[in-house]
Amino acid sequence: MKTENSFFEISDKIKAAGEAALKKAKAKFEEIDDIAEYNQQKVLSAFIRNKVSEADFAGSTGYGYGDTGREKLDRIYADIFGAEDAIVRHSFTCGTHTLGIALFGVLRPGDTMLCVTGTPYDTIHSVIGLSGEGMGSLKDFGVKYAQVDLGSDGRPDLAAIEKALEIKPKMVYIQRSRGYSLRPSLSVDEIGEIASLVHSKCDAVVMVDNCYGELVEKTEPTQVGADLMAGSLIKNAGGSIARTGGYIAGKKELVELCSYRATTPGLGKEVGCTLGENRNMFMGIFNAPHVVGQALMSAVYAAALFESLGFEVTPTSSEKRCDIIQALCLKTPETLIEYCRGIQSGAPIDSFVVPEPWDMPGYDSKVIMAAGAFILGSSIELSADAPLREPFAVWMQGGINFHSAKTAINLAADGLYKKGLL
Ligand SMILES: *Cc1c(COP(=O)(O)O)cnc(C)c1O
């Protein structure tokens, strides 16, 4: 039997720590497998119900009228997410673009968007108008913004949210994932609690940034009261196979409004050719439950390993997970940079490049990123990002198969050990 060490030189210390981490992770792995199986059946049944066939992969050109694949894919997403409708398009550039379409689709001049999970993800700031000027942000169009910070425990502050609803927001915005913060991600149950509170007090649209959260639990925000949610296809929902794109799912009339922003008023979802991307998008969502499971196992393994090496990690290896992100507090910029270089060195693509911190558009500080992915920027594939700012934490996510991700994580840990950084 070949061991990992036949191909990679990992020191005995890290090998032993890795074996201990696997033992520690076992119970969590079983839980992850149970959720993946449940979600796989959910997805398979949506495929069967919607009668997907080879002809749906043919793709369309031009206006894309009568593209049955496009229409069935929208239905499948709606079914999986327990939503009335969905719009899934390869032409949604990324998560930020998709969220932007949803925000501009629903909000009108004079409306207030109330974010109830603290400051949103960095790239959304310029969409809202919290940074940048004259780019046509929501603010430029007269949409107001208000925010409720998370409580000191990092959890939504329901009392403060209830009070803030007095300003009669048009939209209450919830970010499920932790993003580049050390707060816990929100569970679907917590999102449900916020949605119930909002719906009992006013008629605001509850919108969820669902990036990194899809298929991590057995239910989705739209099944517990969220009116609208959006995410990227080069994260969880695309299953590492969709080459680009995003989705919006939710109440029928809201998805329709978003479709008028995605194309134009009047055209909406009736147009939009798929150019041969359908097969990848179908295969992506089909594989997503399994791939998300692999990513979660990779995250749990990294948590368990770095716990044993004496670092603070969040979530811990035994905590409940609501997204695929794992933060490791590596204490110093040197450790951070070395860790990212180690992850890169174990990537299937671009293993030979050496990541450097850079001023990435949309982010407020220098960021170092390890990404050796088949799809540029895909973060359902193993990747690590670290803004070079306090508390010097690296946020890692993805791993389309556990065995490969585990090797990369071991290489990163071993790199730290060999440089005397452990
Ligand atoms: C990734 C992410 C986004 C933005 O998605 P991009 O595809 O990077 O544009 C927004 N919100 C959260 C929470 C994310 O994780």
The ligand as an ORCA input file, in Angstrom:
! r2SCAN-3c Opt
* xyz 0 1
  C     -17.782     35.085     -2.240
  C     -18.790     35.898     -1.547
  C     -19.404     36.974     -2.171
  C     -19.017     37.466     -3.526
  O     -18.863     36.487     -4.459
  P     -17.783     36.644     -5.652
  O     -18.104     35.475     -6.485
  O     -16.435     36.577     -5.019
  O     -18.049     37.926     -6.315
  C     -20.356     37.654     -1.454
  N     -20.687     37.306     -0.213
  C     -20.101     36.280      0.420
  C     -20.501     35.939      1.824
  C     -19.148     35.535     -0.228
  O     -18.572     34.522      0.393
*
